[in-house]
Amino acid sequence: MSQTEEFAADLEGGMAVITGASAGIGAAVAARLAARGLDLVLGARRTDRLESLAAALTQEHGVGVCAHALDVRDSVSVEAFAQAAEDFAGDRGVAVLVNNAGLARGVARIPSATAESEDDWAEMFDTNVMGLLRVTRRFVADMVARDRGHIVNLGSLAGIETYEGGSVYCATKASVRVITRALRLELLGTRVRVTCVNPGLVETEFSLVRLQDADQAAGVYAGMTPCTADDVARCIQWCVGLPAHMSIEEIQVQPVDQASAQKVHRRKTDAST
Ligand SMILES: NC(=O)c1ccc[n+]([C@@H]2O[C@H](COP(=O)([O-])OP(=O)(O)OC[C@H]3O[C@@H](n4cnc5c(N)ncnc54)[C@H](OP(=O)(O)O)[C@@H]3O)[C@@H](O)[C@H]2O)c1
């Protein structure tokens, strides 16, 4: 078997680690990779959800799935999670790391922001940027030592364009893109791949977490067809399954109904006519 075919073949029976797998895109990536035959280590704070997902994927696809508590804001939790993942992987090592855990909190504009907004800003930076760095640092050294692996980071269209009320979330996702690019440079000469996936509007629990209001969250997707979590998972599955000599640096994926961060085509619905 040639060197270029080796990694894709390794994916069958290999192991992937997914952060933020208790909902949305992370859970959808877990389903896609399990269907390809990868064993999984799933992390998030809501372990009841992880355990249900793990049981369902094992039953459906016959893969091994380890559900383990993870708070990417907590170094001790990251260390325990990484140790459990390494134990689960054994000699195989981790083939794929999907840095998916992330969130937006609020839509505060800086001129009218409050002291509470600072807590939201800190949570976003600590989760989306520091959390990603904590997890990456813990796994990447072993990938380099094995000279194989693939790190997929969840950026966002918000990391490419900015909008009012999104300054800090946009800044965190711009950071993810910059970190991805720097890591790519730092890993040149190894066979470890790094990819940044930048979705536009995807209907998950993301808007509910951000806005803390079900009606407002539903309004984000009103009259348009957003991407699904599985649409994004499909892109990630494609990236990790490509031959080992190919590197997808960045993917931007949006609904057809969204042409920029705030340019969204909304069709009239029965309720609005
Ligand atoms: N939905 C979109 O429109 C969209 C667009 C572009 C990019 N993204 C990015 O895609 C990623 C996934 O978002 P989603 O849309 O799937 O949202 P979601 O449905 O709210 O899922 C977010 C996931 O992140 C986990 N998470 C949050 N904080 C965490 C922490 N401190 N430690 C560990 N896990 C944590 C959550 O798990 P627990 O709460 O159980 O810990 C959950 O599993 C995020 O990075 C988001 O920024 C989303």
The ligand as a Tripos MOL2 file, in Angstrom:
@<TRIPOS>MOLECULE
LIG
   48    52     1     0     0
SMALL
NO_CHARGES

@<TRIPOS>ATOM
      1 N1        -24.6260   26.5890   14.6330 N.am      1 LIG1
      2 C1        -23.9990   27.4890   13.8700 C.2       1 LIG1
      3 O1        -24.6620   28.2940   13.1730 O.2       1 LIG1
      4 C2        -22.4950   27.5490   13.8370 C.ar      1 LIG1
      5 C3        -21.9130   28.2950   12.7930 C.ar      1 LIG1
      6 C4        -20.5230   28.3700   12.7530 C.ar      1 LIG1
      7 C5        -19.7490   27.7270   13.6850 C.ar      1 LIG1
      8 N2        -20.3370   27.0150   14.6960 N.ar      1 LIG1
      9 C6        -19.4630   26.3700   15.6780 C.3       1 LIG1
     10 O2        -19.7010   24.9720   15.6510 O.3       1 LIG1
     11 C7        -19.3830   24.4250   16.9330 C.3       1 LIG1
     12 C8        -20.5400   23.5550   17.4040 C.3       1 LIG1
     13 O3        -21.6810   24.3760   17.5890 O.3       1 LIG1
     14 P1        -23.1690   23.8300   17.3990 P.3       1 LIG1
     15 O4        -23.8060   24.6710   16.3790 O.co2     1 LIG1
     16 O5        -23.1960   22.3710   17.2340 O.co2     1 LIG1
     17 O6        -23.7860   24.2870   18.8180 O.3       1 LIG1
     18 P2        -24.5010   23.4390   19.9930 P.3       1 LIG1
     19 O7        -25.5920   22.6030   19.4290 O.co2     1 LIG1
     20 O8        -24.8360   24.4370   21.0430 O.co2     1 LIG1
     21 O9        -23.3370   22.4760   20.5140 O.3       1 LIG1
     22 C9        -22.2090   23.0080   21.1830 C.3       1 LIG1
     23 C10       -21.4140   21.8770   21.8020 C.3       1 LIG1
     24 O10       -20.2700   22.4530   22.4750 O.3       1 LIG1
     25 C11       -20.1890   21.9100   23.7610 C.3       1 LIG1
     26 N3        -19.5210   22.8090   24.6930 N.ar      1 LIG1
     27 C12       -19.8010   24.1080   24.9770 C.ar      1 LIG1
     28 N4        -19.0010   24.5610   25.9570 N.ar      1 LIG1
     29 C13       -18.1960   23.5110   26.3100 C.ar      1 LIG1
     30 C14       -17.1860   23.3430   27.2770 C.ar      1 LIG1
     31 N5        -16.8130   24.3390   28.1070 N.pl3     1 LIG1
     32 N6        -16.5600   22.1500   27.3560 N.ar      1 LIG1
     33 C15       -16.9290   21.1420   26.5430 C.ar      1 LIG1
     34 N7        -17.8900   21.2250   25.6060 N.ar      1 LIG1
     35 C16       -18.5260   22.4010   25.5050 C.ar      1 LIG1
     36 C17       -21.6300   21.6220   24.1720 C.3       1 LIG1
     37 O11       -21.6520   20.5830   25.1350 O.3       1 LIG1
     38 P3        -22.0140   20.7510   26.6940 P.3       1 LIG1
     39 O12       -22.8780   21.9670   26.8400 O.co2     1 LIG1
     40 O13       -22.7190   19.4650   27.0200 O.co2     1 LIG1
     41 O14       -20.6840   20.8700   27.3730 O.co2     1 LIG1
     42 C18       -22.2010   21.1200   22.8520 C.3       1 LIG1
     43 O15       -21.9540   19.7480   22.7090 O.3       1 LIG1
     44 C19       -19.0690   25.6140   17.8410 C.3       1 LIG1
     45 O16       -17.6630   25.7670   17.9250 O.3       1 LIG1
     46 C20       -19.6970   26.7870   17.1130 C.3       1 LIG1
     47 O17       -19.0730   28.0070   17.4260 O.3       1 LIG1
     48 C21       -21.7020   26.9050   14.7890 C.ar      1 LIG1
@<TRIPOS>BOND
     1     1     2 1
     2     2     3 2
     3     2     4 1
     4     4     5 ar
     5     4    48 ar
     6     5     6 ar
     7     6     7 ar
     8     7     8 ar
     9     8     9 1
    10     8    48 ar
    11     9    10 1
    12     9    46 1
    13    10    11 1
    14    11    12 1
    15    11    44 1
    16    12    13 1
    17    13    14 1
    18    14    15 2
    19    14    16 1
    20    14    17 1
    21    17    18 1
    22    18    19 2
    23    18    20 1
    24    18    21 1
    25    21    22 1
    26    22    23 1
    27    23    24 1
    28    23    42 1
    29    24    25 1
    30    25    26 1
    31    25    36 1
    32    26    27 ar
    33    26    35 ar
    34    27    28 ar
    35    28    29 ar
    36    29    30 ar
    37    29    35 ar
    38    30    31 1
    39    30    32 ar
    40    32    33 ar
    41    33    34 ar
    42    34    35 ar
    43    36    37 1
    44    36    42 1
    45    37    38 1
    46    38    39 2
    47    38    40 1
    48    38    41 1
    49    42    43 1
    50    44    45 1
    51    44    46 1
    52    46    47 1
@<TRIPOS>SUBSTRUCTURE
     1 LIG1         1 GROUP 0 **** ****
